[in-house]
Amino acid sequence: MNIKRVLVVGSGGREYSLIRKLRKTREDLEIICAPGNGGISEIAECVSVSATDVEGMVKLAKEKRIDFCVVTPDDPLALGMVDAMEAAGIPSFGPTAAAARIESSKIFAKELMEKADIPTAKFKFFTNADDAIDFVSIMGFPIVIKADGLAKGKGVVVAKDMEEAYGAINSMLNDKVFGEAGSRIIIEEFLEGVEVSVMSFCDGIDFVPMVSAQDHKRVFDGGLGPNTGGMGAFAPSRHYTDEIANEVNERVFAPALKAMAELGCPFKGVLYAGLILTNKGLYVLEFNARFGDPETQVVLPLLEGDLLEIMVACRNSTLKQQKISFSKDACAVVVMVSAGYPGKPQLGDEISGLENVTDPDAWIIHAGTVKRDGIFYTSGGRVLGVCARGKDLDSTIEKVYDNVRKIGFRGMHFRRDIGRA
C-alpha cells in the first residue's frame, strides 16, 4: 500500500504522540489531524472537524485524498467511523463499531469475558435503581458501580458506603447524568491490587502485545481525589513479569480475539487490557478498543519499527509478517492540568517556558493547547505532558520532573508522585 497522506482523528496527547512517532520514521508523510490542537499544528496540518462528526470526517478524507485513516478516540469508534471510512473506500486503522462494543458497552465486555473464561470480577447489571440498591446492601463495601456506556472516564465509582452507592446509582439510573451511557449499570466486586495496562496490536486473528505501562488516574498525590483521564504514566511496569505476560497472552488476549471472531466482529486495531494483579491472581478490570491515554505517550517511544506499517498490517490481517519489538529503556510522562480539572477547568491562560525544555531525551506533548500569534494558551483540562526516556525508571522520572518545573501557566497542577506511588 503506497501511503502518502494520513488522516489522524483526535485532538489530545495521545494523537500528538502518535503523530510524533509517525514523523520519526516517515518524514515525508503528509499528515492531517482533525481537529488537532495547538501543538499538533506544528507537526501536522490541523482541520477543524469534530472527532465525532462521522460524515464530516469522511468528506474531509475524500477532499484531502487520504490514503489511510487512523481513528483513535473511543467515541468515533463507537459511532462507526471506521465502518464509514472503509465503505467510502478509505483504508482505516481501528475496530468497527461492532468490535468497539468491547469498550462502548461494559456489559458486552463482561459477558464476553464470562463466555471466554477470561478472569474478571463478579458482576451483575441493572436498569432499575431499587433493584441495584437492594443488591448493593447484600454485597457489602467497597463496591464498584459502572455506567455501561462511554462516560469520558468518569463513569466508574468505588463506593465505600451505602450513601456513596445510593448517590452513584441514583445519579446514573434516575438523574441520567451520563445520558444513555448510564441507562444500564454494572455493579461488581471490588478488587485490590496493582493496576497494569497492556495494549496489543490485533489483526482479527493474531496479536502482538506492547510493553506494559501503569497510569495514575486520581488527581492528587497518593491516589487521592476524583478520577481523571490520567495524570501521568510510566513504562514498563515494575510488577509485570514475563510469567504474568505469558498468562495474559494465554488467558486474556488470545481468548478475547477468538471470542470476538466467533461473534462475527473480529477485532482489528489496538486492544487495551486494564489489568489488576491481586493476591488471588490477575483479573481484567476493563477492555478499551484503542490506544490508551496517557499510556500511549510512554509506550510508543519504546516501539522499534515503523508504526504505519504495523497499523496497515493490523487492518490487512498480516500482523504475522511484521517484526515488532520494544526497547528495554524506560519512559515516563507527567501531565499538567488546568485549575478545576477534572470538573470545570480554567481555560485561556498563557503557557510559558516551553522553549526551556531542551534536553534531547525529554519532550513536550500537547493535549489541550491552542496557538494564537505564536503563543500557546490552555484550551482543555489536560494541557501538557512532559515525557522523557532513559535507561532506568527512577532517573527517567527525575528527568521528567526537572523539565516540568521549567513550564508554567496560571493554576497549573500536576502530581508529584508519578512512578513513585
N, C-alpha and C positions, 0 to 999 in steps of 0.2 A: 504494500500500500504506500503510494507516494504522497506523503503528507507535507503540505507547505503551510496550511493555515489551520490553526486550532482555536476552538471556542471553549473557554472555561467559564462555567456558570457558578456564580457566587460572589461574595464581597468581603470575606473575612481573612483572618490569619492563615487558615488552612489553605485557602485559594492562593494567597500570596506565596506560601511555602511551596505549593505545587508548581506554580509558575516559575519560581526561582529555581526549582530542581530541573524543570524542562529547559530553562535557559542554560544550565550547566553543560548539557550535552547537545543541545540544538540551538546554537547561537543565531542561526539564520531563520529559525522558525518564526512565522508571523502569528502572534498570539493576541486574541481578542478576549477580553474578560467583561462579562455583564452580570451585575452592574459595576463590579470592581470597587476600589476605594482610592484614596489619595496616593498611598504608597504604590499600589498596583499600577497606577497610571504612569509610573516611572519605568516600569519593566514590561508593560503591555498596553495595548490600546483599550481604553475603557469605554463602554457604551451603556447609556442609561436605560436598560431594560430590566425590569424586576425579575429576580430569580424564579418567581412563581408564575410568571406570565408565559405559559407554555406556547401559546400561539405566537406571541411576540418574539419569543426566543427562536422558534423555528423560522419565522420570517427573517430575523437578523442573520441566522445561519445561511439562509439562501442568498440574501443580499451580499454577504461577505464571502460567498463561495467557500464555505468552511469544508475542510476535508475530514475533520474529526472533532467530535464534541465530547467534553468531559463534564459530566454533571456530578457535583459533589455534595450539595446540601440535601438534607432529608426531605424537605417539603416538595421541591420539584420532582424528586424521585417518586414520592408517593403519588404525585399528581400525574405521573406517566410521561415525563418529559423525554425519557429515553425511548419509550414506545413511539412518541410523536416524531422524534428526530429520525428514527430508523424508518418509519413509514414514509417520511419525506426523502428518504434516500441518503441520509447523513449518518455515517457510522458513528456510534457513540459508546462511551465508557460509562458503565453503571448498570444496576439492575432494572428490569422492567417494574412497572407498578405492582404486578402480581408478586414478584420476588421481593420487592421492597417492603411488603407486608411484614417481613420478619422484624422490621423496626417500626413501621407505622401502626401496627397493632400488636400490643404486648400480649394480648390473649392468643392471637395467631401464633406468636413466637413460643408461648408457654405450651400450647397444645402440640406444636411441632416438636418441642423438646421432650414432652411426655411420650409422644409416639416414637421418637427416635432413641429413647432411653438416654438422653443427654442429661447429666446431673444438674438439677436446679432446685430452688427452694419450693416447698409445698405451697400450693396456692388454691384460690377459689375466686371466681369472678361474679360480680353483682351489677344489677341495674337498678335495684331498689335500696334506698338508704337504710330503711328499717331493718331489712334482712342483713345488710352489711354490718350494721351496728350490733345486732344480735350475735353475729359470727365473731366479731372482734371481742366481745365480752367473754366468749368461751375460750378464745385463743390465748389471751393474755398479752403482756407487753415485754419489750418493744415489739411493734408490728409494722409491716411495710404496706403502704397504701399507694397504688399507682393508677394514674389515668391510663386508659387503654391506648389512646392515640398520641400523636405528636404534640408536645406541650412546651417546646423550646427549652428542654432540660429542667423544667420546673414542676413536672407532673408527678414527682415522687416525694412522699412524706414518710419519714420514720417517726411514728407516733410513740411517745414514751408513756402516755396515759390515756384514759378514756376521753378526756377533754380535747386533747390534740387529735385523737382518732375521729371523734364526732365532728370536729371542725373541718377536717380534711374531707371526710365522706360527704358532709352536708354541702361544702363549697363545690365539690366536683359534681355530685349527682343532682342536687337540688338547685344550687345557685348557678350552675353551669359556667364556672369561672374559666374553664378550658373549652367551652362550647361542645361540639360533637366529640372532641377528643376525650372528654370526660364523661360521656354518656354511659360508658361502661367502665368499671374499675376492677382492678385486681387487688386482692388482699393476700399477702404471702408472709411466711415465717421470716423472721429477722435472722440473718446470718452474720457472724462476726469473724473477721479475719483480715488478711491483706488483699486489697483490690489491685488487680493487674489487668492491663488492656493488651490484647494481642489482635492485630489485624492480619488478614490473609488475602493475598491476591487469588481470585477464583475465576475459572472459565466455564463454570457449569458442571464440569466433570472433575477436574484436578484443582489443587490449591497449593500455594506456596506461602507459608507463614512468614511474617515480618518479625523484626526484633521486638521484644516485649517493651512495654512502657508503663509508667504509673503517672496518673494525674491527680491534682488536688482540686476538689470540687467546692469546698467551703470557702467563704470569702475571707475569713480571718485566720490568723496563725493558730496552730494547734487543732485544726479541723473544726473550728467554731463558726457560728453564723449560718446564714442561709446558703443553700446550694446555688452555684453559679454554672455558667457554661464551661468553667475551667480557669483556675488561677495560675496554672503552671504545670509542667510535666518534665519527666526525665526518662532516658532510656540508656541502657537496659535496666529492667527491674533487678534489684539485688536478690529477690526471692524466687525468680523464675528459673529453675534449674533445667538441665537437659532432660532429666527424668520427668519433670512436670510437663515440659514441652511435648515430649512424646505422648504423654497421656492426653493432653489437649488435642493433639492431632488425631489420635485414635478415637477419643470419646466425645469430641466436640465438633471439629471441622469436618471430618470425614462423614459422620452420620448426618450432620446438618445438610451438607451438599447432596447426599444421597436422598434424604427425605424431600428436599426441595425439588429435585429432579423427578421423583415419583409423583409429586403433586402437579407436575406439568409446568412448573415455573423454575427452571434451572437458574441458579444464582451466578451471575457474571458481574464482576466488579470487585469491590473490597468488602469482605465480611468482617465485621468488628465484633470480637467476643469480649464482653466485660466480665471478667472472672473474679471470684473471691476464693482465696486459699485459706481454708479453715482447719481446725484440728481434727475434723472429720473427713477431710479431703477437699477436692476442688468442686466448685459449683459455677454455673453460668448465671450471672445476675441479669444480663440483657444481651441482645444482639443489636448491632447497628448495621445499616445497609450501605455504609460509605466510610471514607476516611474519617477518623476521629479528630476532634478539635479540642484541646491543643496537642494531642498525641502525634498528629502528622508533622508538626513543627520539629519534633525531636527524632522521628523515625526516618523521614525521607532524607535528611542529610547523611544518614548512615547507609543508605541504599547505594550499592555499587552497580552501575549499569544504566541503561537507557530507559527511563521511566515511560516514555512514549511507546517504545517497542513492547514493554510489558503490558501496558494498558490495551494496546491493539491485540496482543496475544490473548488477553482475557476476553475481549469481545469476539475473537475468532476461534476460541476454544483450541488454542495452540500453545498453552502455557508450558506444556512438557518440553517444548523446543527451546525455552528460554533458560539461560544460565543466570540465576538470581542469587546474589549474596549480599551480606551486610557487614560493614566494618565492625571491628571489635572495640572501636572507640566509644566514648560516652557522649551524650548530648543532653542539654537541659534548656528549658525556657521558663522565664518568669514573665507573667502577664501583668501589665499595668492598666488599671481600670479607673474610670471616672468616679467622682464622688456620687454617692447614691446608688451605685450598682450593687446588687442586681435588681433593685427596684426601679426608680426613675432616675436614670443617670443624668448628670450635669454635662451639657454639650457646648461646643463652640469655643473652647478655650485654646489659646495658642500653645503649641508644643515647642519647647526649647531644648537645646543640647544634642539634637540628633547627630550633628556633624562631629561631635566629640567621640563617637563610637568608631574608633579607627583600628581596633585590634583585628588582625587578619582572621582570627579564629572565633570572632563574635560578630553578630549581625542583628539588625533590627527587622522585626516582622510587623507590618502594618495590618491592623484588624479593623479599627473604627476611626479612620482618619479621612480628612478631606483637605485638598491642597488649593489654596487661593493666593494668587500673586506670589508664588514661590514659598509660601509659608504654610505649614501644616497645622490643622486645628482638629480638636476632638470631635467625632461625629457618632460615637457609639459607646456602649458600656465598657466593652473590652477594647482598649485603644491601641496598645502596642504590646509586642513581646520582644524581649531581648533573649537571644539564643546564642549558645556557644557550644563548641565541640572540643574535646580533649581526650587524653589517654586514660584518665580515670574520672570517676563521677565527682569526687569531692573537689578536686582542683577545677573541674569544669563549672561546677556550681559557683565557686568563688569568683571565677572569671565572669559569669553572668551578672552577679551582684555588683562587681566592680564597675560594670558598664551601665547597669540600671541606675546607679547613683549619678550618672552624668546627664540624665534626662529629667525634664520636669514639666508639669502643667498644673494648673490650679486644681486642688482637690485630689491629686494623683494618689492612688492607693495600690499597694502590692503586698503580697505575703512575703515574709522574711524567712520562711522555713521550707521552701520548695526543695525537695530532695533530701530533707533532713527529718521530716515528720513521719 
